[in-house]
Amino acid sequence: MKSDFGLLLKNSNFVKLWLSQILSQITINLMTFIVLTRIFEATKSNVAVSMLWIASSLPALFFGPFSGAIVDNFSRRKMMIVTNIAQAISVASFLILKKYVFALYAVVFLYWLIDQLYLPSQQASLPSLIKGKLLASANGMFLLTQQATFLFGFGMGGLFLTVLGINNTVVFASILLLVAAISVYLLPKDEPKTKNFQINKFWRDFALGYKFIRSNNTVLLPLMVIIFSQIFVAIISSILPSYTRVELGLDLKHVSLVLVVPAAIGALLFTSKLPDLLKRYRKIMIIKFGLIGSATSLLLLAILPYLTRYSVFFGAVSAVLLGISSAAITVPSQTLLQEKTPAWFRGRVYGSLSFMLIIATSMPLLLAATLADVLGIPILLMIMACTLVLGFFFMHRKGDHVLANGFGI
């Protein structure tokens, strides 16, 4: 693992793309913490918080069918430069709209609308810079960064606000995105597949990408696993403020120390070992471990409110396990998806993934928020844990068959 990471760090182009990801992820997690706490403090509603995640997902519904075609028809390097700068401007707009709570949904929507071009460009560029067996390590390093920046941005959001204040924190976040734009500017110039940009090609390209996903069995299964896991991540994120305040009885600023930081540490520790594990175990076995581990951690979180004396300790332990399990699901699935997708189709596949995520996530997220308000968060966590167990048994009994033959749709 260390030798693989060392080889990656010697690839200057990978480092430039990686730096852009680091700065972009710090910014979005830092701003998510600021906006999420602002909305929860103003509304005290799980549904209102869940609407924040829907606002961040709606761009995929309106723009997802086009994003992959745009990425594949234009320079990915230029696309990342423009989108980083545009996102810096959208973040700065928070300074004007921060007093209007519901206007913050528009800020989030705008940021993620732009991200519909940045993220597929970044993900589709990685396999072009990293070849062969190092791709799994590169994916692990990107997930490592995702968790570390979640720790730095979302986990330390309260500290940033205390030390810098809200205005300086937002300015700092905007500057990070401008530096990210400079980093991708230094990447080698790339030429698009076609220089004739035609609007009427969008739906045709999206249809080709969707047809490829349906007909390619090895792509379909990891794609569905990613969608399944992201639904759960969105639900957990949306109920996190209420769980911390209502169920554990802690101040909202403590969510970082009790849950966010341990989860990030768990993901960091597991991801650091993942390249070696991928050499010893099949990806589908690691995914199954992630499913059963996630179910166990959610069950522990569900009973924490009844363990008043040890709730903080067991909460941290549960979060570590959840972080480990999340890494076990995400990295093997992403690696399978990239390995089995031709280079010229990656942009379309990731564009289709974003579109499918919003379709699949919106209703479960609203339903989960409603259940949390009506039945309570512990009951919701138990339902989610049971669903993950069902997912584990499906993967155990049918995973290899589906990977080879598809879902029969």
DRENTORMI-341150 format. One line per 3 residues: their letters; for each residue x, y, z of C-alpha. Coordinates in pm, 1 decimal, always signed. Layout:
<bafis>
A = X/Y/Z; ...;
</bafis>
This chain:
<bafis>
MKS = +0.0/+0.0/+0.0; +275.7/+242.6/+95.7; +464.1/+165.8/-225.2;
DFG = +146.7/+217.4/-430.5; +77.8/+551.7/-266.0; +441.2/+646.7/-316.4;
LLL = +412.4/+577.6/-688.7; +93.6/+784.5/-704.1; +262.1/+1079.3/-534.7;
KNS = +539.8/+1064.8/-793.1; +276.7/+1122.6/-1064.1; +261.9/+1502.2/-1074.5;
NFV = -59.9/+1508.0/-1276.6; -234.3/+1283.1/-1024.6; -118.2/+1515.3/-745.1;
KLW = -268.7/+1816.5/-924.3; -604.1/+1643.1/-967.2; -586.6/+1516.6/-610.2;
LSQ = -520.3/+1867.2/-475.9; -825.6/+1994.5/-659.9; -1032.3/+1720.0/-499.1;
ILS = -893.2/+1798.0/-152.0; -978.9/+2168.1/-173.2; -1319.9/+2109.3/-331.1;
QIT = -1414.1/+1851.1/-67.1; -1301.2/+2071.5/+221.7; -1514.2/+2352.9/+84.6;
INL = -1833.9/+2155.3/+33.1; -1810.6/+1987.5/+373.1; -1736.2/+2313.1/+550.5;
MTF = -2026.2/+2489.2/+377.8; -2256.7/+2192.3/+435.6; -2190.7/+2215.5/+809.2;
IVL = -2263.4/+2587.6/+810.9; -2586.5/+2562.9/+610.5; -2711.0/+2245.3/+782.0;
TRI = -2671.8/+2385.8/+1134.2; -2826.3/+2716.0/+1028.5; -3136.8/+2542.1/+891.1;
FEA = -3177.8/+2302.6/+1185.4; -3139.0/+2578.3/+1444.3; -3403.0/+2781.9/+1264.2;
TKS = -3657.5/+2502.0/+1199.9; -3585.5/+2211.3/+1442.9; -3723.0/+1981.4/+1170.8;
NVA = -3576.5/+1666.0/+1014.3; -3786.0/+1727.6/+705.0; -3642.8/+2078.9/+665.3;
VSM = -3290.2/+1938.5/+692.8; -3370.5/+1661.5/+444.5; -3480.8/+1929.1/+198.6;
LWI = -3122.8/+2057.6/+206.3; -3001.5/+1724.1/+70.1; -3278.2/+1722.3/-189.8;
ASS = -3176.6/+2074.4/-297.0; -2824.2/+1939.7/-349.0; -2959.9/+1647.3/-552.0;
LPA = -3213.5/+1819.5/-773.7; -2948.2/+1942.7/-1019.8; -2885.3/+1578.9/-1111.2;
LFF = -3251.9/+1545.6/-1204.3; -3254.8/+1850.5/-1430.2; -2897.6/+1842.7/-1554.0;
GPF = -2781.8/+1484.7/-1503.4; -2889.9/+1360.3/-1847.9; -2670.5/+1626.4/-2008.7;
SGA = -2365.0/+1634.1/-1780.9; -2202.5/+1316.2/-1910.5; -2236.6/+1424.3/-2272.8;
IVD = -2089.2/+1764.9/-2191.8; -1794.7/+1610.1/-2009.8; -1721.4/+1372.6/-2297.6;
NFS = -1757.0/+1644.3/-2562.6; -1543.9/+1913.9/-2402.4; -1202.9/+1941.6/-2243.2;
RRK = -1230.5/+1795.1/-1892.4; -945.3/+2016.0/-1776.2; -1119.7/+2334.3/-1890.4;
MMI = -1446.2/+2211.2/-1744.0; -1288.2/+2168.9/-1399.8; -1127.2/+2514.2/-1416.8;
VTN = -1454.1/+2689.1/-1503.3; -1661.7/+2495.7/-1251.1; -1417.7/+2557.0/-963.6;
IAQ = -1433.0/+2931.6/-1027.5; -1811.8/+2927.9/-1061.4; -1845.4/+2735.1/-734.9;
AIS = -1623.8/+2987.7/-558.6; -1869.1/+3259.4/-663.9; -2170.0/+3056.9/-548.2;
VAS = -2010.7/+3001.2/-206.5; -1940.2/+3374.3/-171.5; -2309.4/+3446.9/-233.5;
FLI = -2375.9/+3302.0/+113.2; -2244.8/+3629.8/+255.8; -2541.3/+3811.2/+101.7;
LKK = -2810.2/+3549.1/+167.2; -2713.1/+3414.1/+510.8; -2993.8/+3605.7/+688.1;
YVF = -3257.5/+3441.6/+469.7; -3271.5/+3079.3/+581.9; -3475.3/+2940.0/+295.9;
ALY = -3268.0/+3129.2/+39.0; -2981.2/+2901.6/+144.3; -3152.0/+2619.0/-40.4;
AVV = -3094.6/+2819.2/-360.6; -2724.0/+2856.2/-277.9; -2693.7/+2480.4/-227.5;
FLY = -2886.9/+2412.5/-548.5; -2656.6/+2642.2/-747.9; -2339.4/+2487.6/-608.0;
WLI = -2447.5/+2133.9/-691.3; -2578.0/+2239.4/-1030.8; -2223.3/+2343.4/-1114.4;
DQL = -2089.8/+2026.4/-952.4; -2281.4/+1823.3/-1210.7; -2002.5/+1920.1/-1448.3;
YLP = -1708.0/+1921.8/-1208.8; -1753.0/+1581.3/-1048.0; -1794.6/+1371.2/-1367.2;
SQQ = -1496.4/+1557.7/-1517.1; -1283.6/+1471.8/-1217.1; -1394.8/+1108.5/-1192.2;
ASL = -1357.6/+1048.2/-1563.9; -1009.1/+1206.6/-1561.8; -866.1/+980.8/-1292.3;
PSL = -843.1/+659.5/-1503.1; -671.1/+861.9/-1777.0; -394.1/+961.5/-1536.3;
IKG = -361.9/+628.8/-1350.9; -323.4/+298.2/-1530.5; -336.0/-68.7/-1434.9;
KLL = -325.0/-193.5/-1077.8; -262.7/+154.8/-935.7; -622.5/+250.7/-1016.2;
ASA = -752.0/+69.9/-706.4; -497.3/+253.2/-490.2; -591.1/+583.0/-655.0;
NGM = -958.1/+519.2/-576.3; -861.1/+434.7/-219.5; -659.9/+754.0/-194.5;
FLL = -952.8/+958.9/-325.9; -1183.6/+800.7/-68.5; -916.4/+858.7/+195.6;
TQQ = -919.8/+1224.2/+96.0; -1298.7/+1233.0/+99.0; -1306.8/+1108.4/+457.4;
ATF = -1015.1/+1324.8/+571.2; -1167.3/+1639.6/+424.5; -1501.1/+1544.0/+578.1;
LFG = -1316.0/+1538.2/+910.2; -1145.8/+1869.7/+837.0; -1442.6/+2048.7/+680.3;
FGM = -1761.1/+1911.9/+835.6; -1596.9/+1779.8/+1152.1; -1415.3/+2104.7/+1231.2;
GGL = -1690.9/+2334.8/+1107.8; -1777.0/+2450.8/+1458.0; -1413.4/+2534.0/+1533.1;
FLT = -1381.6/+2731.6/+1209.4; -1688.9/+2936.9/+1295.8; -1559.5/+3002.7/+1647.7;
VLG = -1210.5/+3109.6/+1540.9; -1274.1/+3283.8/+1207.5; -1639.6/+3381.5/+1227.3;
INN = -1892.9/+3302.5/+960.0; -1786.7/+3570.4/+708.5; -1415.2/+3486.3/+716.1;
TVV = -1494.1/+3113.3/+698.3; -1696.7/+3164.0/+380.0; -1421.9/+3379.0/+226.0;
FAS = -1167.9/+3110.1/+316.7; -1383.2/+2845.8/+145.9; -1408.7/+3054.7/-171.7;
ILL = -1030.8/+3099.9/-183.6; -982.4/+2723.8/-157.1; -1190.4/+2674.3/-471.9;
LVA = -986.5/+2933.8/-661.1; -668.2/+2747.2/-567.0; -835.1/+2424.8/-687.2;
AIS = -896.4/+2592.3/-1023.7; -526.5/+2683.2/-1048.4; -430.4/+2324.2/-968.1;
VYL = -632.7/+2173.0/-1254.6; -515.3/+2454.1/-1485.8; -166.9/+2303.3/-1449.8;
LPK = -285.9/+1964.1/-1582.7; -192.9/+1869.7/-1940.3; -426.0/+2004.7/-2205.3;
DEP = -675.7/+1752.0/-2333.8; -882.8/+1748.7/-2647.1; -1252.0/+1654.3/-2652.5;
KTK = -1364.5/+1354.4/-2852.3; -1566.1/+1580.1/-3077.9; -1546.7/+1955.6/-3129.7;
NFQ = -1896.9/+1988.9/-3273.2; -2117.0/+2054.4/-2973.0; -2478.4/+1975.4/-3056.4;
INK = -2764.6/+2006.7/-2809.7; -2963.8/+1734.8/-2983.9; -2685.2/+1488.2/-2903.0;
FWR = -2748.1/+1511.2/-2526.7; -3039.9/+1271.9/-2497.8; -2892.6/+1039.3/-2757.8;
DFA = -2563.7/+1021.7/-2564.5; -2749.0/+972.1/-2237.4; -2955.7/+695.2/-2395.3;
LGY = -2635.1/+527.0/-2516.0; -2488.9/+548.0/-2166.4; -2806.1/+406.2/-2011.8;
KFI = -2813.7/+125.5/-2268.7; -2450.5/+43.4/-2189.6; -2527.9/+28.2/-1815.4;
RSN = -2826.6/-200.8/-1866.7; -2643.5/-438.0/-2099.8; -2313.0/-455.0/-1912.1;
NTV = -2357.4/-688.2/-1614.6; -2027.5/-603.6/-1445.4; -2117.5/-233.0/-1445.0;
LLP = -2479.9/-268.5/-1335.5; -2417.3/-437.7/-999.8; -2156.2/-191.2/-860.6;
LMV = -2370.4/+95.4/-988.1; -2669.5/-30.9/-790.9; -2454.9/-85.8/-479.7;
IIF = -2329.6/+274.3/-499.9; -2685.7/+404.7/-531.3; -2802.4/+186.6/-241.3;
SQI = -2520.8/+307.3/-13.1; -2564.6/+672.8/-104.5; -2932.9/+659.6/-7.3;
FVA = -2829.7/+549.2/+340.3; -2555.2/+812.4/+363.3; -2805.1/+1086.1/+271.3;
IIS = -3054.8/+965.5/+533.3; -2794.3/+944.7/+810.2; -2662.4/+1290.7/+725.6;
SIL = -3009.7/+1444.7/+731.5; -3100.6/+1305.7/+1075.9; -2759.1/+1370.5/+1233.2;
PSY = -2843.3/+1710.1/+1393.8; -3168.2/+1580.9/+1542.2; -3004.7/+1258.8/+1663.8;
TRV = -2730.2/+1452.9/+1839.4; -2960.7/+1709.8/+1998.7; -3273.4/+1503.7/+2075.7;
ELG = -3156.0/+1144.2/+2124.2; -2814.5/+1198.4/+2281.3; -2898.5/+1529.6/+2448.0;
LDL = -2576.2/+1693.7/+2328.7; -2513.1/+2038.8/+2189.0; -2502.5/+2038.4/+1810.4;
KHV = -2137.4/+2144.8/+1806.7; -2048.7/+1813.6/+1976.6; -2164.5/+1609.4/+1678.0;
SLV = -1814.4/+1645.1/+1534.3; -1632.3/+1494.1/+1830.2; -1883.8/+1219.4/+1909.8;
LVV = -1983.0/+1096.0/+1562.8; -1819.8/+1272.1/+1266.7; -1453.6/+1252.4/+1370.5;
PAA = -1469.1/+882.9/+1478.7; -1646.6/+789.0/+1152.9; -1382.9/+966.0/+948.0;
IGA = -1102.9/+802.0/+1147.1; -1259.3/+459.6/+1091.3; -1277.6/+518.8/+717.1;
LLF = -919.6/+648.2/+711.6; -783.0/+346.0/+896.3; -968.0/+93.9/+681.0;
TSK = -893.6/+269.2/+352.7; -522.4/+272.6/+433.9; -537.8/-108.9/+438.6;
LPD = -779.3/-149.5/+151.3; -531.8/-180.6/-139.7; -373.4/-479.8/+36.1;
LLK = -714.8/-628.9/+113.6; -817.8/-596.3/-250.6; -519.2/-809.7/-344.5;
RYR = -623.8/-1083.6/-101.3; -1004.0/-1079.9/-118.6; -1263.5/-1041.0/-391.9;
KIM = -1430.7/-702.3/-409.9; -1774.0/-855.7/-358.4; -1656.7/-1009.8/-27.8;
IIK = -1541.2/-671.0/+99.5; -1874.1/-516.4/-2.2; -2060.2/-784.0/+194.1;
FGL = -1850.3/-706.9/+499.1; -1940.3/-340.2/+458.1; -2313.1/-417.9/+447.4;
IGS = -2317.8/-629.3/+764.0; -2084.4/-386.2/+941.6; -2310.2/-92.5/+856.0;
ATS = -2615.6/-280.8/+986.2; -2438.7/-353.4/+1314.5; -2332.7/+7.6/+1362.3;
LLL = -2686.0/+137.1/+1297.8; -2829.5/-105.8/+1554.2; -2578.2/+22.3/+1808.3;
LAI = -2674.7/+380.8/+1732.4; -3042.9/+289.4/+1774.0; -2994.2/+168.2/+2132.5;
LPY = -2753.9/+445.6/+2238.7; -3028.2/+671.9/+2380.0; -3101.3/+396.6/+2635.4;
LTR = -2736.3/+372.2/+2745.3; -2720.6/+714.2/+2905.3; -2402.0/+653.8/+3102.3;
YSV = -2200.9/+519.2/+2809.9; -2379.7/+679.7/+2515.5; -2087.3/+898.6/+2413.0;
FFG = -1834.6/+613.1/+2421.1; -2051.5/+365.4/+2232.7; -2154.7/+640.1/+1993.5;
AVS = -1790.4/+691.5/+1897.8; -1736.7/+314.9/+1861.7; -2045.3/+284.5/+1640.5;
AVL = -1926.2/+574.8/+1426.4; -1584.3/+413.9/+1376.1; -1751.0/+92.9/+1259.9;
LGI = -1980.6/+289.2/+1028.6; -1682.7/+468.0/+872.6; -1501.6/+137.6/+817.0;
SSA = -1810.4/-20.0/+663.2; -1873.6/+276.1/+434.4; -1521.3/+249.2/+293.0;
AIT = -1567.2/-126.3/+246.1; -1873.8/-63.2/+29.8; -1765.6/+242.9/-166.9;
VPS = -1410.4/+179.1/-287.3; -1458.2/-173.2/-431.7; -1778.8/-61.4/-605.6;
QTL = -1616.6/+248.8/-754.7; -1316.1/+44.9/-866.6; -1537.1/-215.6/-1036.5;
LQE = -1732.5/+58.9/-1210.0; -1422.1/+229.2/-1348.4; -1242.3/-92.7/-1443.9;
KTP = -1536.4/-223.5/-1646.4; -1628.2/+102.0/-1823.4; -1447.2/+200.7/-2147.7;
AWF = -1266.0/+534.6/-2124.4; -1490.1/+699.8/-2384.8; -1803.9/+602.9/-2188.3;
RGR = -1698.6/+701.6/-1835.2; -1842.6/+1051.6/-1853.2; -2180.7/+918.5/-1970.8;
VYG = -2182.9/+648.2/-1701.3; -2109.8/+895.3/-1421.1; -2366.1/+1135.6/-1561.6;
SLS = -2622.0/+855.5/-1561.8; -2519.9/+763.7/-1206.1; -2590.6/+1117.0/-1084.1;
FML = -2930.0/+1114.1/-1255.4; -3018.9/+774.0/-1107.9; -2908.6/+884.4/-760.3;
IIA = -3154.5/+1172.6/-743.9; -3439.3/+956.5/-873.1; -3360.8/+686.3/-617.4;
TSM = -3280.8/+912.6/-320.6; -3554.1/+1177.7/-302.1; -3851.6/+966.7/-191.3;
PLL = -3658.6/+749.0/+60.3; -3503.2/+1063.3/+208.7; -3836.8/+1238.8/+259.1;
LAA = -3995.9/+917.9/+387.2; -3710.0/+863.6/+633.5; -3729.9/+1223.0/+760.4;
TLA = -4104.7/+1184.3/+812.1; -4058.6/+853.6/+995.8; -3791.8/+1014.2/+1213.5;
DVL = -4030.4/+1294.9/+1312.2; -4326.8/+1057.7/+1369.2; -4174.4/+732.4/+1503.5;
GIP = -3843.2/+856.7/+1633.1; -3490.0/+815.9/+1506.1; -3411.4/+485.9/+1690.5;
ILL = -3697.8/+308.9/+1508.9; -3578.6/+450.8/+1176.5; -3223.6/+327.1/+1242.6;
MIM = -3353.7/-22.9/+1316.2; -3548.3/-25.9/+988.4; -3236.0/+82.3/+800.2;
ACT = -3027.5/-187.5/+972.3; -3277.0/-458.5/+872.1; -3266.8/-334.2/+512.7;
LVL = -2887.6/-358.5/+509.1; -2905.6/-715.1/+640.6; -3139.7/-802.1/+352.8;
GFF = -2886.6/-643.7/+116.6; -2612.8/-861.0/+265.9; -2811.4/-1182.4/+210.3;
FMH = -2891.3/-1078.3/-145.8; -2521.5/-1017.9/-219.1; -2425.2/-1343.3/-46.3;
RKG = -2672.1/-1557.9/-239.3; -2715.8/-1375.1/-570.1; -2418.6/-1138.7/-597.9;
DHV = -2199.8/-1357.1/-817.9; -2493.9/-1454.5/-1037.2; -2600.0/-1090.2/-1087.2;
LAN = -2242.1/-984.7/-1154.9; -2221.5/-1244.1/-1431.7; -2576.1/-1233.4/-1570.8;
GFG = -2731.3/-903.2/-1461.3; -3068.6/-844.3/-1296.5; -3266.8/-973.4/-1591.3;
I = -3412.0/-631.2/-1677.4;
</bafis>
